Amino acid sequence: MFGRKKKKEESANKSAAPEKQSQLAVLKDAYKLVKKDSPFAIVWCLLVFVLVVTFGVIIGNNLDHPIYAGFLSTPLGFLAGFFLFTRFANTAAFSSIEGQLGAGASVLMSIRRGFVTTPAVNVNRNQDMVHRVSSKAGIILVGEGGFATRSLMQDERRKMERFLSGVPVTEVMVGDENGQVSVRKLQKHLKKLPKKLSTTQLREVRARLRSVGGLNIPMPKGPMPTNSRMPKR
């Protein structure tokens, strides 16, 4: 009886869990996104492939091994074309979320290693918001919105300094103006911040932050860049 109930619960959990998207489906979505953002991107990728293979065959012909060189240059041409495609996909993904509510949070949450993001820990009625990121750089407060966001960041900073005394707090404002960091450069900017916490200290900080929590705010959906090897997500 208990065994049957356990099996039913397991099957229910499996059916309730969201299915992971296959790599083919991810590439298909990325292709649609790239085609919409850059209609001639695929042409450029094919051109790079042809140029690499042609260059390889020419070198092989000079060495009296054109067929052998062709076999070797084909996968290299594919890699070069695919690398260019990932660059186009990366750009298209950023373009698709720029200007949307919570675009910065979507970028932050796509960082897989070393960073844990709690989106929208402080929000006002104008939808200005502050996101909290924990990493070896300490606590990073990322603001999105207008001038009032600075006040929200100061409130959150004071809260963190009381709650996590001695932990460094860094403020980052998302935007294209002077002193701000654009959505496209946000990941790189955070990864370049100097590390100030050990692994043990970071674990303790995150354990304390779990009790603080955050707000539930809708974020942009769709393919998001996780690293230079887009379009994985």
LOKEPA-706609 format. One line per 5 residues: their letters; for each residue x, y, z of N, C-alpha, C, CB. Coordinates in Angstrom, 2 decimals, m for minus. Glycine has a CB too. Example, Ala and Ser with C-alpha at 12.3 -4.5 7.8 and 13.67 -1.06 7.14 Angstrom:
! LOKEPA-706609
AS> 13.19 m5.69 7.80 12.30 m4.50 7.80 13.20 m3.30 7.80 11.31 m4.47 9.05 ~ 12.85 m2.25 7.08 13.67 m1.06 7.14 12.90 0.03 7.87 14.08 m0.60 5.72
END
This chain:
! LOKEPA-706609
MFGRK> 0.82 m1.21 0.00 0.00 0.00 0.00 0.86 1.26 0.00 m0.93 0.00 1.22 ~ 1.81 1.30 0.94 2.71 2.45 1.01 3.58 2.54 m0.22 3.57 2.37 2.25 ~ 3.97 1.33 m0.76 4.80 1.32 m1.96 4.06 1.92 m3.14 5.24 m0.09 m2.29 ~ 2.76 1.59 m3.27 1.96 2.14 m4.37 1.81 3.65 m4.23 0.58 1.48 m4.41 ~ 1.57 4.08 m2.97 1.40 5.51 m2.74 2.69 6.26 m3.09 1.00 5.78 m1.28
KKKEE> 3.83 5.66 m2.74 5.11 6.28 m3.02 5.33 6.40 m4.52 6.25 5.50 m2.38 ~ 4.96 5.33 m5.26 5.12 5.36 m6.71 4.23 6.41 m7.34 4.82 3.99 m7.30 ~ 3.00 6.55 m6.80 2.09 7.56 m7.33 2.63 8.97 m7.10 0.71 7.41 m6.68 ~ 3.21 9.18 m5.90 3.78 10.49 m5.60 4.95 10.81 m6.51 4.22 10.55 m4.14 ~ 5.81 9.78 m6.76 6.95 9.99 m7.64 6.52 10.33 m9.05 7.84 8.77 m7.65
SANKS> 5.49 9.59 m9.55 5.00 9.86 m10.90 4.35 11.23 m10.99 4.00 8.79 m11.32 ~ 3.66 11.65 m9.90 3.04 12.99 m9.88 4.10 14.07 m9.91 2.15 13.15 m8.65 ~ 5.19 13.85 m9.15 6.28 14.82 m9.13 6.94 14.94 m10.48 7.31 14.44 m8.08 ~ 7.12 13.80 m11.15 7.73 13.81 m12.47 6.87 14.56 m13.48 7.97 12.39 m12.95 ~ 5.55 14.34 m13.39 4.65 15.01 m14.33 4.56 16.50 m14.05 3.27 14.40 m14.28
AAPEK> 4.71 16.87 m12.75 4.62 18.28 m12.38 5.90 19.03 m12.69 4.30 18.42 m10.91 ~ 7.04 18.32 m12.71 8.33 18.99 m12.96 8.41 19.46 m14.40 9.50 18.04 m12.65 ~ 8.93 20.65 m14.64 9.05 21.16 m16.01 10.08 20.37 m16.81 9.42 22.64 m16.01 ~ 9.73 20.11 m18.06 10.64 19.35 m18.92 11.78 20.24 m19.39 9.89 18.76 m20.12 ~ 12.97 19.67 m19.39 14.13 20.41 m19.86 14.11 20.47 m21.38 15.44 19.76 m19.36
QSQLA> 14.46 21.63 m21.91 14.48 21.81 m23.36 15.71 21.14 m23.94 14.45 23.30 m23.72 ~ 15.52 20.42 m25.04 16.63 19.74 m25.69 17.54 20.76 m26.36 16.12 18.73 m26.72 ~ 18.78 20.34 m26.62 19.73 21.22 m27.28 19.24 21.65 m28.66 21.09 20.55 m27.40 ~ 18.55 20.72 m29.35 18.02 21.05 m30.68 16.96 22.14 m30.59 17.44 19.79 m31.35 ~ 16.12 22.05 m29.56 15.09 23.06 m29.37 15.71 24.41 m29.01 14.11 22.63 m28.27
VLKDA> 16.78 24.38 m28.20 17.48 25.62 m27.84 18.07 26.28 m29.08 18.59 25.33 m26.80 ~ 18.71 25.47 m29.93 19.29 26.00 m31.16 18.21 26.54 m32.10 20.11 24.93 m31.88 ~ 17.06 25.87 m32.12 15.96 26.33 m32.96 15.45 27.69 m32.50 14.82 25.30 m32.95 ~ 15.30 27.84 m31.18 14.86 29.12 m30.63 15.90 30.22 m30.90 14.60 28.99 m29.12 ~ 17.18 29.85 m30.74 18.25 30.82 m30.98 18.27 31.24 m32.45 19.63 30.22 m30.58
YKLVK> 18.03 30.28 m33.35 18.00 30.59 m34.78 16.88 31.59 m35.10 17.81 29.29 m35.62 ~ 15.70 31.39 m34.52 14.58 32.30 m34.75 14.91 33.69 m34.22 13.30 31.77 m34.08 ~ 15.57 33.72 m33.05 15.93 35.01 m32.44 16.96 35.74 m33.29 16.46 34.80 m31.03 ~ 17.96 35.01 m33.77 19.01 35.61 m34.60 18.45 36.08 m35.93 20.16 34.61 m34.84 ~ 17.59 35.27 m36.53 17.00 35.62 m37.83 16.17 36.89 m37.73 16.13 34.48 m38.35
KDSPF> 15.49 37.05 m36.59 14.67 38.25 m36.39 15.53 39.48 m36.15 13.71 38.04 m35.21 ~ 16.62 39.30 m35.40 17.48 40.45 m35.06 18.47 40.79 m36.17 18.25 40.16 m33.77 ~ 19.04 39.75 m36.81 20.04 39.95 m37.88 19.72 39.00 m39.04 21.50 39.72 m37.35 ~ 18.93 39.44 m40.01 18.49 38.55 m41.10 19.64 37.93 m41.90 17.61 39.32 m42.04 ~ 20.79 38.63 m41.99 21.90 38.12 m42.79 22.95 37.40 m41.94 22.56 39.26 m43.55
AIVWC> 22.65 37.12 m40.68 23.62 36.48 m39.80 24.00 35.09 m40.29 23.07 36.40 m38.38 ~ 23.01 34.30 m40.75 23.28 32.94 m41.20 24.16 32.96 m42.45 21.97 32.19 m41.49 ~ 23.95 33.98 m43.30 24.77 34.11 m44.50 26.23 34.33 m44.12 24.26 35.27 m45.39 ~ 26.46 35.17 m43.13 27.82 35.42 m42.66 28.44 34.16 m42.06 27.83 36.55 m41.63 ~ 27.65 33.40 m41.33 28.16 32.16 m40.74 28.56 31.15 m41.81 27.11 31.53 m39.81
LLVFV> 27.72 31.03 m42.86 28.04 30.13 m43.97 29.28 30.62 m44.73 26.85 30.01 m44.93 ~ 29.40 31.93 m44.87 30.56 32.49 m45.56 31.84 32.19 m44.80 30.39 34.01 m45.73 ~ 31.81 32.30 m43.49 32.98 31.96 m42.67 33.34 30.49 m42.83 32.72 32.29 m41.17 ~ 32.31 29.63 m42.84 32.54 28.19 m43.02 33.24 27.92 m44.35 31.19 27.41 m42.94 ~ 32.73 28.52 m45.41 33.29 28.30 m46.75 34.72 28.84 m46.83 32.40 28.97 m47.82
LVVTF> 34.97 29.98 m46.25 36.31 30.57 m46.30 37.33 29.71 m45.57 36.30 31.97 m45.70 ~ 36.95 29.18 m44.41 37.88 28.33 m43.65 38.19 27.06 m44.42 37.29 27.99 m42.26 ~ 37.15 26.42 m44.96 37.37 25.18 m45.72 38.20 25.46 m46.96 36.01 24.54 m46.11 ~ 37.89 26.54 m47.66 38.64 26.89 m48.88 40.11 27.16 m48.56 38.03 28.12 m49.55 ~ 40.34 27.91 m47.49 41.71 28.21 m47.09 42.47 26.92 m46.74 41.72 29.17 m45.89
GVIIG> 41.77 25.99 m46.07 42.39 24.72 m45.73 42.74 23.90 m46.95 41.49 23.92 m44.83 ~ 41.84 23.89 m47.93 42.10 23.13 m49.17 43.27 23.74 m49.94 40.83 23.11 m50.06 ~ 43.35 25.07 m49.96 44.46 25.73 m50.66 45.80 25.35 m50.01 44.28 27.27 m50.64 ~ 45.82 25.36 m48.67 47.06 24.97 m47.98 47.38 23.51 m48.28 46.93 25.19 m46.46 ~ 46.34 22.65 m48.26 46.56 21.23 m48.55 47.02 21.00 m49.97 45.31 20.46 m48.31
NNLDH> 46.53 21.80 m50.90 46.94 21.66 m52.29 48.43 22.01 m52.45 46.09 22.57 m53.19 ~ 48.87 23.01 m51.69 50.29 23.35 m51.74 51.17 22.26 m51.13 50.54 24.67 m51.01 ~ 50.57 21.46 m50.24 51.31 20.36 m49.61 51.03 19.03 m50.29 50.94 20.27 m48.13 ~ 50.32 19.09 m51.43 49.97 17.89 m52.21 49.02 16.97 m51.46 51.23 17.12 m52.57 ~ 48.22 17.51 m50.54 47.19 16.72 m49.81 45.89 17.52 m49.70 47.71 16.31 m48.38
PIYAG> 45.29 17.89 m50.84 44.08 18.73 m50.79 42.88 18.03 m50.14 43.70 19.16 m52.19 ~ 42.70 16.72 m50.41 41.55 15.99 m49.85 41.70 15.85 m48.34 41.41 14.58 m50.52 ~ 42.91 15.48 m47.90 43.17 15.33 m46.47 42.96 16.67 m45.75 44.62 14.80 m46.23 ~ 43.44 17.74 m46.36 43.27 19.07 m45.76 41.81 19.48 m45.74 44.09 20.11 m46.53 ~ 41.05 19.04 m46.75 39.62 19.34 m46.79 38.88 18.69 m45.64 39.02 18.90 m48.10
FLSTP> 39.23 17.41 m45.36 38.61 16.71 m44.23 38.93 17.39 m42.89 39.07 15.24 m44.19 ~ 40.17 17.88 m42.77 40.57 18.53 m41.52 39.95 19.92 m41.36 42.08 18.65 m41.47 ~ 39.83 20.65 m42.45 39.33 22.02 m42.38 37.81 22.10 m42.25 39.77 22.78 m43.60 ~ 37.10 21.03 m42.62 35.63 21.05 m42.53 35.14 21.24 m41.10 35.06 19.77 m43.11 ~ 35.59 20.42 m40.13 35.15 20.67 m38.74 35.61 22.01 m38.20 35.64 19.57 m37.84
LGFLA> 36.80 22.46 m38.65 37.27 23.77 m38.21 36.37 24.88 m38.75 38.73 24.00 m38.66 ~ 35.94 24.72 m40.00 35.02 25.68 m40.58 33.68 25.69 m39.87 34.82 25.38 m42.05 ~ 33.22 24.50 m39.49 31.95 24.41 m38.75 32.07 25.12 m37.40 31.55 22.94 m38.54 ~ 33.19 24.89 m36.70 33.40 25.53 m35.40 33.46 27.05 m35.53 34.69 25.02 m34.75 ~ 34.15 27.53 m36.57 34.25 28.97 m36.79 32.88 29.58 m37.09 35.22 29.27 m37.93
GFFLF> 32.11 28.90 m37.92 30.76 29.39 m38.24 29.85 29.37 m37.04 30.16 28.56 m39.35 ~ 29.95 28.31 m36.23 29.10 28.19 m35.05 29.48 29.23 m34.00 29.19 26.78 m34.45 ~ 30.79 29.49 m33.90 31.23 30.53 m32.95 30.65 31.88 m33.32 32.77 30.60 m32.90 ~ 30.66 32.20 m34.62 30.08 33.46 m35.08 28.58 33.49 m34.82 30.37 33.68 m36.57 ~ 27.93 32.33 m35.00 26.50 32.25 m34.72 26.20 32.53 m33.25 25.96 30.86 m35.10
TRFAN> 27.03 32.00 m32.34 26.81 32.24 m30.91 26.97 33.73 m30.58 27.79 31.41 m30.08 ~ 27.86 34.41 m31.28 28.02 35.85 m31.07 26.76 36.60 m31.50 29.25 36.37 m31.84 ~ 26.22 36.21 m32.65 24.97 36.82 m33.11 23.83 36.51 m32.12 24.60 36.32 m34.52 ~ 23.79 35.26 m31.62 22.74 34.87 m30.68 22.87 35.64 m29.38 22.80 33.37 m30.40 ~ 24.11 35.85 m28.96 24.36 36.62 m27.74 23.82 38.04 m27.87 25.87 36.65 m27.44
TAAFS> 24.13 38.67 m29.00 23.67 40.04 m29.26 22.15 40.09 m29.37 24.31 40.59 m30.53 ~ 21.56 39.12 m30.06 20.10 39.10 m30.24 19.38 38.89 m28.90 19.70 37.99 m31.22 ~ 19.96 38.06 m28.03 19.33 37.81 m26.73 19.30 39.07 m25.89 20.08 36.71 m25.99 ~ 20.41 39.82 m25.89 20.44 41.08 m25.14 19.46 42.09 m25.73 21.86 41.66 m25.13 ~ 19.41 42.16 m27.06 18.51 43.11 m27.72 17.05 42.82 m27.40 18.72 43.08 m29.23
SIEGQ> 16.72 41.54 m27.22 15.33 41.14 m26.99 14.83 41.53 m25.61 15.18 39.66 m27.18 ~ 15.75 41.78 m24.65 15.30 42.11 m23.29 15.63 43.54 m22.88 15.93 41.15 m22.31 ~ 16.42 44.25 m23.66 16.79 45.62 m23.30 15.55 46.49 m23.19 17.77 46.23 m24.33 ~ 15.47 47.24 m22.10 14.34 48.12 m21.88 13.17 47.47 m21.18 13.89 48.67 m23.16 ~ 13.20 46.16 m20.97 12.12 45.47 m20.29 12.30 45.51 m18.78 12.03 44.02 m20.77
LGAGA> 11.20 45.37 m18.08 11.23 45.32 m16.63 12.00 44.09 m16.16 9.80 45.33 m16.05 ~ 13.02 44.28 m15.34 13.78 43.17 m14.80 14.79 42.58 m15.76 12.86 42.11 m14.38 ~ 15.18 43.32 m16.79 16.16 42.80 m17.75 17.49 42.50 m17.06 16.38 43.80 m18.91 ~ 17.90 43.40 m16.17 19.16 43.19 m15.44 19.11 41.95 m14.58 19.48 44.38 m14.58 ~ 17.96 41.70 m13.94 17.83 40.50 m13.11 17.94 39.23 m13.94 16.49 40.52 m12.36
SVLMS> 17.38 39.26 m15.15 17.47 38.09 m16.02 18.92 37.79 m16.38 16.65 38.31 m17.29 ~ 19.69 38.83 m16.64 21.11 38.65 m16.95 21.86 38.12 m15.73 21.73 39.98 m17.43 ~ 21.56 38.68 m14.57 22.25 38.26 m13.34 21.95 36.80 m13.03 21.84 39.14 m12.16 ~ 20.70 36.39 m13.17 20.31 35.03 m12.82 20.82 34.00 m13.82 18.81 34.93 m12.73 ~ 21.32 34.47 m14.96 21.87 33.54 m15.95 23.34 33.21 m15.67 21.73 34.12 m17.34
IRRGF> 23.95 33.91 m14.71 25.34 33.60 m14.35 25.31 32.31 m13.53 26.02 34.77 m13.54 ~ 25.97 31.28 m14.00 25.82 29.95 m13.40 26.70 29.71 m12.20 26.10 28.91 m14.42 ~ 27.92 30.19 m12.21 28.85 29.83 m11.14 29.31 31.04 m10.35 30.06 29.13 m11.72 ~ 29.28 30.88 m9.02 29.86 31.90 m8.15 28.95 33.04 m7.78 31.05 32.44 m8.78 ~ 27.78 33.14 m8.41 26.88 34.25 m8.14 25.48 33.73 m7.85 26.87 35.24 m9.32
VTTPA> 24.88 34.21 m6.77 23.49 33.87 m6.44 22.70 35.17 m6.38 23.39 33.07 m5.09 ~ 21.66 35.27 m7.20 20.89 36.50 m7.32 19.51 36.37 m6.70 20.77 36.91 m8.77 ~ 19.13 37.33 m5.89 17.77 37.45 m5.40 17.18 38.69 m6.05 17.71 37.55 m3.81 ~ 16.27 38.52 m7.02 15.77 39.68 m7.77 14.78 40.52 m6.96 15.11 39.22 m9.05 ~ 14.78 41.80 m7.25 13.78 42.73 m6.73 13.62 42.66 m5.22 12.44 42.45 m7.38
VNVNR> 14.71 42.87 m4.49 14.64 42.88 m3.02 14.07 44.20 m2.52 16.02 42.63 m2.41 ~ 14.05 45.21 m3.38 13.48 46.50 m3.01 12.89 47.15 m4.26 14.56 47.44 m2.35 ~ 11.61 47.48 m4.22 10.90 48.01 m5.39 9.99 49.15 m4.95 10.07 46.89 m6.11 ~ 9.86 50.18 m5.78 8.90 51.24 m5.49 7.75 51.19 m6.49 9.59 52.62 m5.52 ~ 6.80 52.11 m6.35 5.59 52.07 m7.19 5.87 52.43 m8.65 4.55 53.01 m6.63
NQDMV> 7.03 53.05 m8.90 7.41 53.36 m10.28 8.16 52.22 m10.96 8.27 54.61 m10.31 ~ 8.24 51.09 m10.26 8.90 49.87 m10.74 10.42 50.03 m10.85 8.34 49.47 m12.10 ~ 10.97 51.00 m10.14 12.42 51.01 m9.93 12.73 49.88 m8.96 12.94 52.42 m9.39 ~ 13.83 49.19 m9.17 14.09 48.02 m8.33 15.57 47.80 m8.08 13.50 46.79 m8.96 ~ 15.83 47.06 m7.02 17.20 46.70 m6.64 17.27 45.19 m6.51 17.64 47.40 m5.32
HRVSS> 18.30 44.58 m7.12 18.54 43.15 m7.02 19.77 42.92 m6.14 18.74 42.51 m8.43 ~ 19.75 41.82 m5.41 20.86 41.51 m4.52 21.62 40.28 m5.03 20.36 41.26 m3.08 ~ 22.93 40.42 m5.15 23.78 39.34 m5.63 24.83 39.03 m4.57 24.46 39.71 m6.99 ~ 25.01 37.76 m4.26 26.07 37.36 m3.34 27.14 36.60 m4.12 25.51 36.48 m2.18 ~ 28.39 36.97 m3.88 29.52 36.33 m4.54 30.75 36.53 m3.67 29.75 36.90 m5.98
KAGII> 31.89 36.08 m4.16 33.12 36.27 m3.39 33.55 37.73 m3.34 34.24 35.43 m3.98 ~ 32.91 38.57 m4.15 33.15 40.01 m4.07 32.36 40.63 m2.93 32.78 40.68 m5.38 ~ 31.48 39.85 m2.30 30.64 40.33 m1.22 29.20 40.44 m1.68 31.14 41.68 m0.71 ~ 28.50 41.46 m1.18 27.13 41.72 m1.59 27.16 42.78 m2.68 26.24 42.16 m0.39 ~ 26.51 42.48 m3.80 26.43 43.42 m4.92 24.98 43.82 m5.09 27.01 42.80 m6.25
LVGEG> 24.70 45.10 m4.98 23.35 45.63 m5.17 23.27 46.22 m6.57 22.99 46.70 m4.09 ~ 22.38 45.68 m7.38 22.24 46.10 m8.77 20.91 46.81 m8.93 22.35 44.89 m9.76 ~ 20.95 48.08 m9.33 19.73 48.87 m9.46 19.30 49.04 m10.89 19.93 50.22 m8.83 ~ 17.97 49.03 m11.10 17.38 49.28 m12.41 16.26 50.29 m12.27 16.84 47.96 m13.05 ~ 16.29 51.34 m13.07 15.21 52.31 m13.02 15.72 53.73 m13.11 14.42 52.14 m11.78
GFATR> 14.92 54.65 m12.56 15.24 56.07 m12.63 16.05 56.56 m11.44 13.99 56.86 m12.73 ~ 15.95 57.87 m11.21 16.75 58.52 m10.17 16.42 57.97 m8.78 16.53 60.02 m10.20 ~ 15.16 57.58 m8.56 14.75 57.10 m7.24 15.41 55.78 m6.87 13.24 56.94 m7.19 ~ 16.00 55.09 m7.85 16.65 53.81 m7.56 17.82 53.99 m6.59 17.14 53.16 m8.85 ~ 18.47 55.15 m6.66 19.60 55.41 m5.76 19.15 55.36 m4.30 20.23 56.77 m6.06
SLMQD> 17.97 55.89 m4.03 17.43 55.86 m2.67 17.14 54.43 m2.22 16.16 56.72 m2.58 ~ 16.59 53.64 m3.15 16.32 52.23 m2.83 17.62 51.49 m2.53 15.58 51.55 m4.00 ~ 18.66 51.78 m3.29 19.95 51.11 m3.09 20.57 51.51 m1.75 20.90 51.45 m4.23 ~ 20.41 52.77 m1.37 20.94 53.21 m0.09 20.21 52.52 1.07 20.83 54.73 0.04 ~ 18.89 52.38 0.94 18.12 51.69 1.98 18.57 50.23 2.10 16.60 51.75 1.66
ERRKM> 18.76 49.57 0.95 19.17 48.17 0.96 20.60 48.04 1.47 19.04 47.56 m0.44 ~ 21.43 49.00 1.15 22.82 48.98 1.63 22.87 49.06 3.16 23.63 50.14 1.02 ~ 22.10 49.98 3.73 22.06 50.10 5.19 21.54 48.81 5.83 21.18 51.28 5.61 ~ 20.57 48.21 5.18 20.01 46.95 5.69 21.07 45.85 5.69 18.80 46.52 4.84 ~ 21.84 45.75 4.60 22.87 44.73 4.51 24.02 44.99 5.50 23.41 44.67 3.08
ERFLS> 24.37 46.27 5.67 25.45 46.59 6.60 25.08 46.29 8.04 25.84 48.05 6.47 ~ 23.78 46.38 8.37 23.34 46.01 9.71 23.25 44.49 9.85 21.97 46.65 10.03 ~ 22.73 43.86 8.82 22.48 42.42 8.88 23.76 41.61 8.69 21.46 42.03 7.83 ~ 24.67 42.11 7.84 25.92 41.41 7.54 27.09 42.35 7.80 25.93 40.90 6.07 ~ 27.32 42.65 9.04 28.37 43.59 9.41 29.74 43.08 8.97 28.36 43.84 10.93
GVPVT> 30.49 43.95 8.30 31.83 43.59 7.86 31.90 43.02 6.46 32.42 42.61 8.79 ~ 30.75 42.67 5.86 30.74 42.13 4.50 30.71 43.30 3.52 29.50 41.18 4.27 ~ 31.64 43.35 2.57 31.68 44.47 1.61 30.43 44.53 0.74 32.91 44.35 0.71 ~ 29.93 45.73 0.51 28.74 45.95 m0.30 29.11 46.84 m1.49 27.59 46.59 0.54 ~ 28.81 46.40 m2.68 29.11 47.14 m3.91 27.81 47.50 m4.61 30.03 46.33 m4.85
EVMVG> 27.72 48.72 m5.11 26.53 49.18 m5.82 26.82 49.29 m7.31 26.05 50.53 m5.27 ~ 25.90 48.77 m8.12 26.02 48.84 m9.58 24.69 49.32 m10.13 26.42 47.45 m10.19 ~ 24.73 50.32 m10.96 23.52 50.86 m11.58 23.48 50.45 m13.05 23.45 52.40 m11.45 ~ 22.38 49.83 m13.47 22.24 49.38 m14.85 21.73 50.52 m15.72 21.28 48.17 m14.94 ~ 22.38 50.74 m16.84 21.96 51.79 m17.77 23.06 52.12 m18.76 21.56 53.04 m17.00
DENGQ> 22.79 53.06 m19.61 23.74 53.45 m20.65 24.33 54.84 m20.41 23.06 53.43 m21.99 ~ 24.03 55.43 m19.27 24.57 56.75 m18.97 25.93 56.64 m18.29 23.60 57.54 m18.09 ~ 26.57 57.80 m18.10 27.89 57.84 m17.48 27.83 57.30 m16.05 28.44 59.27 m17.49 ~ 28.75 56.40 m15.71 28.77 55.81 m14.38 27.87 54.61 m14.23 28.39 56.82 m13.38 ~ 27.16 54.24 m15.28 26.28 53.07 m15.25 26.88 51.93 m16.09 24.87 53.43 m15.76
VSVRK> 26.34 50.74 m15.89 26.80 49.55 m16.63 25.66 49.04 m17.49 27.31 48.43 m15.65 ~ 25.90 48.89 m18.77 24.85 48.42 m19.68 24.53 46.96 m19.42 25.27 48.62 m21.15 ~ 23.34 46.55 m19.86 22.90 45.17 m19.69 23.88 44.21 m20.36 21.48 44.97 m20.27 ~ 24.42 44.61 m21.51 25.34 43.75 m22.25 26.65 43.50 m21.52 25.64 44.36 m23.60 ~ 27.08 44.47 m20.71 28.36 44.36 m20.03 28.22 43.99 m18.55 29.11 45.66 m20.15
LQKHL> 26.99 43.72 m18.11 26.74 43.51 m16.68 27.46 42.28 m16.14 25.26 43.39 m16.44 ~ 27.37 41.17 m16.85 28.03 39.94 m16.39 29.53 40.13 m16.26 27.73 38.79 m17.36 ~ 30.15 40.68 m17.29 31.61 40.87 m17.28 32.02 41.81 m16.15 32.10 41.42 m18.63 ~ 31.22 42.85 m15.92 31.55 43.81 m14.87 31.55 43.14 m13.51 30.55 44.98 m14.88 ~ 30.56 42.31 m13.24 30.48 41.64 m11.93 31.60 40.62 m11.76 29.13 40.95 m11.77
KKLPK> 31.95 39.93 m12.83 32.99 38.92 m12.74 34.38 39.52 m12.54 32.99 38.06 m13.99 ~ 34.53 40.80 m12.90 35.83 41.46 m12.74 36.00 42.08 m11.35 35.99 42.54 m13.79 ~ 34.94 42.09 m10.54 35.05 42.67 m9.21 36.02 41.86 m8.36 33.65 42.73 m8.52 ~ 36.86 42.51 m7.57 37.85 41.78 m6.75 37.20 40.89 m5.72 38.77 42.76 m6.06 ~ 37.74 39.69 m5.55 37.22 38.73 m4.58 37.68 39.11 m3.17 37.68 37.28 m4.93
KLSTT> 36.74 39.19 m2.24 37.05 39.61 m0.88 36.60 38.62 0.18 36.41 40.94 m0.62 ~ 35.83 37.59 m0.21 35.35 36.59 0.73 35.89 35.22 0.37 33.81 36.57 0.75 ~ 36.17 34.43 1.38 36.56 33.03 1.16 35.31 32.20 0.91 37.36 32.47 2.37 ~ 35.52 30.95 0.51 34.38 30.06 0.26 33.56 29.85 1.52 34.87 28.71 m0.28 ~ 34.22 29.68 2.65 33.52 29.49 3.93 32.72 30.72 4.31 34.52 29.14 5.04
QLREV> 33.32 31.90 4.16 32.63 33.15 4.48 31.41 33.35 3.58 33.58 34.35 4.35 ~ 31.57 33.05 2.30 30.46 33.20 1.36 29.32 32.25 1.71 30.93 32.95 m0.08 ~ 29.65 31.04 2.13 28.62 30.08 2.53 27.83 30.59 3.73 29.26 28.72 2.85 ~ 28.53 31.20 4.68 27.86 31.75 5.86 26.97 32.94 5.49 28.91 32.18 6.91 ~ 27.46 33.79 4.58 26.67 34.93 4.14 25.38 34.48 3.47 27.48 35.80 3.17
RARLR> 25.46 33.49 2.61 24.28 33.01 1.89 23.30 32.32 2.83 24.68 32.06 0.77 ~ 23.82 31.65 3.85 22.95 31.01 4.83 22.13 32.06 5.57 23.77 30.17 5.83 ~ 22.72 33.19 5.89 22.01 34.26 6.58 21.04 34.97 5.65 23.00 35.26 7.17 ~ 21.40 35.08 4.39 20.55 35.78 3.43 19.26 35.00 3.12 21.31 36.02 2.14 ~ 19.29 33.69 3.32 18.08 32.90 3.05 16.91 33.34 3.91 18.36 31.41 3.29
SVGGL> 17.19 33.85 5.08 16.12 34.29 5.96 15.57 35.65 5.57 16.61 34.33 7.38 ~ 16.30 36.36 4.71 15.86 37.70 4.29 14.87 37.59 3.14 17.06 38.56 3.89 ~ 15.20 36.77 2.14 14.32 36.57 1.00 14.26 37.77 0.09 12.94 36.23 1.46 ~ 13.19 37.85 m0.72 13.02 38.95 m1.66 11.58 39.02 m2.12 13.95 38.79 m2.86 ~ 11.33 39.80 m3.15 9.99 39.97 m3.68 9.82 39.12 m4.93 9.70 41.44 m3.99
NIPMP> 8.56 38.85 m5.30 8.25 38.06 m6.48 7.81 38.99 m7.61 7.14 37.00 m6.17 ~ 8.74 39.28 m8.53 8.47 40.21 m9.62 8.64 39.47 m10.95 9.42 41.44 m9.55 ~ 7.69 39.65 m11.91 7.84 38.99 m13.22 9.05 39.49 m13.96 6.60 39.20 m14.08 ~ 9.82 38.58 m14.56 11.03 38.92 m15.29 10.88 38.56 m16.77 12.25 38.20 m14.68 ~ 11.65 39.19 m17.65 11.58 38.86 m19.07 11.90 37.40 m19.32 12.53 39.73 m19.87
KGPMP> 11.20 36.79 m20.27 11.45 35.40 m20.62 12.14 35.33 m21.98 10.13 34.59 m20.64 ~ 12.69 34.13 m22.27 13.34 33.94 m23.55 14.79 33.56 m23.39 13.23 35.18 m24.39 ~ 15.49 33.27 m24.50 16.90 32.87 m24.43 17.73 33.95 m23.78 17.45 32.57 m25.82 ~ 18.55 33.57 m22.82 19.40 34.53 m22.12 20.85 34.10 m22.22 18.98 34.67 m20.66 ~ 21.78 35.04 m22.41 23.20 34.68 m22.48 23.72 34.25 m21.14 24.03 35.84 m23.01
TNSRM> 24.33 33.09 m21.06 24.90 32.63 m19.81 26.39 32.79 m19.81 24.52 31.20 m19.55 ~ 27.01 32.75 m20.95 28.45 32.98 m21.08 28.75 33.21 m22.55 29.28 31.78 m20.52 ~ 29.99 33.15 m22.92 30.36 33.41 m24.31 29.92 32.30 m25.24 31.85 33.59 m24.41 ~ 29.42 31.20 m24.71 29.00 30.08 m25.54 27.50 30.04 m25.73 29.46 28.77 m24.95 ~ 26.86 31.19 m25.84 25.44 31.23 m26.13 25.17 30.34 m27.35 24.97 32.69 m26.39
PKR> 24.00 29.75 m27.50 22.76 30.00 m26.83 22.38 29.02 m25.73 21.73 30.03 m27.81 ~ 23.28 28.39 m25.01 22.91 27.51 m23.92 22.20 28.31 m22.83 24.15 26.79 m23.35 ~ 21.28 27.66 m22.10 20.64 28.35 m20.99 20.19 27.36 m19.95 19.46 29.19 m21.47
END
